Amino acid sequence: MKRVTNLNIDFMGRRKLAFAFSALMIVASIVALVIQGLALGLDFTGGTLIEVQYATAPTLDSVREALAQGGFNDVSVQTFGAANEVLIRLQQAFDADVGQQVVDLLAQGGVDVNLVRAEFVGAQVGDQLRDQSGLGMLLALGGVMLYVAFRFQYKFALGALVSLVHDVIIVLGVFAAFQLEFDLTVLAAVLAVIGYSLNDTIVVYDRIRENIRKSRIDDMAQIFNEAINQTLSRTLATSGTTILVLVALAVLGGDMIHNFAIALLVGIGIGTFSSIYVASALLIQLKLQRKDLIPEKKEDPEAEELP
């Protein structure tokens, strides 16, 4: 059954404006990464982990304020299981007395709080993760290029690769600019963004290839607009429902998964944009033509000429 759409949005007519916006976002992200850097969590830096239990559930802001008054400034505070159980992460070397010091600070004013555990947390990743994850990312992007080049054509592979790099840099730039804690859960979200963005790009690419083969015109911009308009409802439905879930997680999920949800929200928004204005629009800049997908038939010199 043929898909019918009444949408006729001129996406490609605005591609230069979109390129300028992308370039601005990339430059801003790189500047933030270079000047401020990522606020690495304990998973990367190591530190001290303290778990305390209150008689009644406290507000996390009051816990942070009490710690700040005691000189503990670089801390991460979040609920752990029940609302009255609080997990405190200190980015400092482990001290045998630090657990009791924290409890004494939190117990000021007659607050009933007990120490559950205090232990050193080594960097789970550190230098080894930075080296291996960087190599793994390069191998993954190389595999993506080979897959897209084999399934479509090498120009599609270049567009998909630039789109993925574009999305990752902007997500990292947002975390650097706002100094949001970057830990293993956020790293997992970045990897999920790559998969989501690639899937969205493949859907658009598949329709572009199909329309090029069926169309009798050579105006690539018009063909791309038709393909994107045809897949737009699917893209918005998928992105919209996912964003609704992520907003709920960011607002109601607690500190444990807040940054995870933020990373996915930024990544899905940018990934939806890049599948149209980076991955697809770059094909026009790369001068994709019909013959790139449909090889011209060679004339048979021995064929008899018709009268």
C-alpha positions in Angstrom: 0.0 0.0 0.0 1.4 3.4 -1.0 2.1 5.8 1.8 0.4 9.1 1.4 1.4 12.3 3.1 0.1 15.8 2.9 3.2 17.4 4.4 5.3 19.5 2.1 7.9 21.1 4.3 11.0 22.5 2.5 13.7 21.1 4.8 16.5 21.2 2.3 15.7 24.9 1.5 16.8 25.7 5.1 19.9 23.5 5.1 22.3 26.4 5.1 20.7 27.9 8.2 20.8 24.5 9.8 24.5 24.1 8.9 25.2 27.4 10.6 23.3 26.4 13.7 25.1 23.0 13.9 28.5 24.7 13.4 27.7 27.2 16.2 26.7 24.3 18.5 29.8 22.3 17.7 32.1 25.3 18.3 30.4 26.1 21.6 30.7 22.5 22.7 34.3 22.2 21.8 35.1 25.5 23.6 33.2 24.2 26.7 35.1 20.9 26.6 38.5 22.6 26.3 38.0 25.4 28.8 35.8 23.8 31.4 36.1 20.1 30.7 33.8 17.4 32.0 32.9 17.2 35.6 33.9 13.6 36.1 32.2 11.5 38.7 33.6 9.1 41.2 33.4 6.3 38.6 36.3 8.1 36.8 38.1 9.8 39.6 37.7 7.6 42.6 36.8 8.9 46.1 34.9 8.1 49.3 31.4 6.6 49.5 29.3 7.1 52.6 25.9 5.7 53.2 23.8 7.1 56.1 20.3 6.3 57.3 17.9 8.9 58.8 15.0 8.2 61.1 12.8 10.4 58.9 13.5 11.2 55.3 15.5 14.5 54.9 15.6 16.9 52.0 18.8 16.5 49.9 19.3 20.2 49.9 19.6 20.3 53.7 22.2 17.4 53.5 24.2 19.3 51.0 24.0 22.5 53.1 25.2 20.7 56.2 28.1 19.2 54.3 29.1 22.5 52.8 29.2 24.2 56.2 31.5 21.4 57.3 33.9 22.1 54.5 32.8 19.3 52.1 32.2 21.2 48.9 32.8 18.8 46.1 30.1 16.2 47.0 27.3 14.2 45.3 24.2 13.5 47.4 21.3 11.2 46.4 18.8 8.9 47.9 19.7 5.2 47.9 16.8 2.8 47.9 14.4 4.3 50.6 13.8 8.0 51.0 15.5 8.0 54.4 18.7 6.3 53.1 21.2 8.8 51.6 24.3 8.1 49.6 27.1 10.7 49.8 30.1 10.7 47.4 33.2 12.7 48.3 35.8 13.3 45.7 38.7 13.0 48.1 41.1 10.4 49.5 39.6 8.0 52.0 40.0 8.7 55.7 39.0 6.2 58.4 37.3 9.0 60.4 35.5 10.7 57.5 32.3 8.7 57.9 31.9 9.7 61.5 32.8 13.3 60.7 30.0 13.4 58.1 27.5 11.8 60.6 28.4 14.4 63.3 27.8 17.2 60.8 24.4 15.8 59.7 23.3 15.1 63.3 23.6 18.7 64.4 20.4 20.1 65.7 19.3 16.7 67.1 18.8 15.0 63.8 18.7 11.2 64.1 21.1 9.8 61.6 23.3 6.6 61.6 26.3 5.6 59.6 25.7 2.5 57.5 29.1 2.3 55.7 32.0 4.4 54.6 34.5 3.0 52.0 36.9 4.0 49.4 35.7 3.8 45.8 38.5 3.3 43.2 38.2 4.7 39.7 36.3 2.0 37.8 37.5 3.4 34.5 40.3 5.9 34.7 43.1 5.8 32.2 42.2 2.3 31.0 38.6 3.2 30.2 39.7 6.4 28.4 42.0 4.4 26.2 39.8 1.4 25.6 36.6 3.4 25.2 38.3 5.8 22.7 39.5 2.8 20.7 36.1 1.1 21.0 34.3 4.3 19.8 36.6 4.5 16.8 36.0 0.8 16.0 32.2 1.3 16.4 32.2 4.3 14.1 34.3 2.4 11.6 31.8 -0.5 11.7 28.9 2.0 11.2 30.7 3.4 8.1 31.2 -0.1 6.6 27.6 -1.1 7.3 26.1 2.0 5.8 28.4 2.0 2.8 27.6 -1.7 2.2 23.8 -1.2 2.6 23.6 2.2 0.8 26.7 3.9 -0.7 29.9 5.5 0.6 28.4 9.0 0.6 25.7 7.8 2.9 28.3 6.4 5.2 30.1 9.8 5.4 26.9 11.6 6.2 26.0 9.1 8.9 29.5 9.3 10.5 29.5 13.1 10.6 26.0 13.0 12.1 27.0 10.6 14.9 30.1 12.6 15.8 28.0 15.8 15.7 25.5 14.3 18.3 28.2 13.0 20.6 30.2 16.3 20.7 27.1 18.4 21.5 25.9 16.0 24.3 29.4 16.2 25.9 29.5 20.0 25.3 26.2 20.4 27.2 27.6 18.5 30.2 30.8 20.5 30.1 29.0 23.9 29.8 26.6 23.2 32.7 29.2 21.2 34.7 26.8 18.3 35.1 28.4 15.2 36.6 29.6 12.8 34.0 29.7 9.2 35.3 29.1 5.7 33.9 25.4 6.1 33.6 25.9 9.2 31.4 28.5 7.3 29.4 25.9 4.6 28.8 23.4 7.3 27.7 25.9 8.6 25.2 26.3 5.2 23.7 22.5 4.9 23.6 22.3 8.2 21.8 24.6 6.8 19.1 22.3 3.8 18.5 19.1 6.0 18.5 20.6 8.5 16.1 21.9 5.9 13.8 18.5 4.1 13.7 16.7 7.4 12.9 19.2 8.1 10.2 18.8 4.7 8.6 15.1 5.1 8.4 15.4 8.4 6.6 18.2 7.0 4.3 16.1 4.0 3.4 13.2 6.3 2.2 15.6 8.6 0.3 17.1 5.6 -1.5 13.7 4.2 -2.3 12.4 7.6 -3.6 15.5 8.1 -5.8 15.0 4.8 -7.5 11.3 5.4 -8.1 11.4 9.1 -9.0 11.8 10.4 -12.6 13.3 13.7 -11.6 16.9 14.6 -10.8 16.3 17.3 -8.2 17.9 15.7 -5.2 16.6 18.5 -2.8 13.0 17.8 -3.8 13.5 14.0 -3.5 15.0 14.5 0.0 12.1 16.7 1.1 9.6 14.1 0.0 11.4 11.4 1.8 11.8 13.3 5.0 8.2 14.5 5.0 7.1 10.8 4.5 9.1 9.7 7.5 8.4 12.8 9.7 5.3 11.4 11.4 7.2 8.2 12.4 10.2 10.3 13.6 8.0 12.6 15.7 6.0 9.8 17.2 9.1 7.9 18.2 11.0 10.9 19.5 7.9 12.4 21.2 7.0 9.3 23.2 10.6 8.7 24.2 11.0 12.3 25.3 7.8 12.0 27.5 9.3 9.1 29.3 12.7 10.8 29.7 11.1 14.0 31.1 9.3 11.8 33.7 12.6 10.1 34.6 14.4 13.5 34.8 11.7 15.0 37.1 10.6 12.0 39.2 13.5 9.5 38.9 15.7 11.0 41.5 19.4 11.9 41.4 20.5 8.4 40.5 19.2 8.7 36.9 18.7 12.4 36.5 21.9 13.1 34.4 21.2 9.9 32.5 17.8 11.2 31.5 19.3 14.6 30.7 21.9 13.1 28.4 19.3 11.1 26.5 16.9 14.2 26.2 19.7 16.3 24.7 20.9 13.4 22.5 17.5 12.5 21.1 16.6 16.1 20.3 20.0 16.7 18.6 19.8 13.2 16.9 16.4 13.9 15.4 17.7 17.3 14.1 20.9 15.7 12.7 19.2 12.9 10.9 17.5 15.5 8.7 19.9 18.5 8.6 23.3 16.7 8.9 23.1 13.1 7.7 20.6 13.9 4.9 21.6 17.4 3.9 25.3 16.5 3.7 24.4 14.1 0.8 23.5 17.2 -1.3 26.8 18.8 -0.4 28.5 15.5 -1.4 26.7 15.7 -4.7 24.8 12.5 -4.5 23.3 11.5 -7.9 20.9 8.9 -9.2 23.8 7.0 -10.9 25.4 6.5 -7.4 22.6 4.2 -6.6 21.4 3.0 -10.0 24.4 2.2 -12.3 23.9 3.2 -15.9 23.3 0.3 -18.2 26.2 -0.3 -20.7 25.2 -0.4 -24.3 25.8 -3.7 -26.1 28.0 -2.9 -29.2 26.8 -6.1 -30.8 23.1 -5.3 -30.4 21.3 -4.9 -33.7 20.0 -1.4 -34.4 16.2 -1.2 -34.7 15.0 0.4 -38.0 
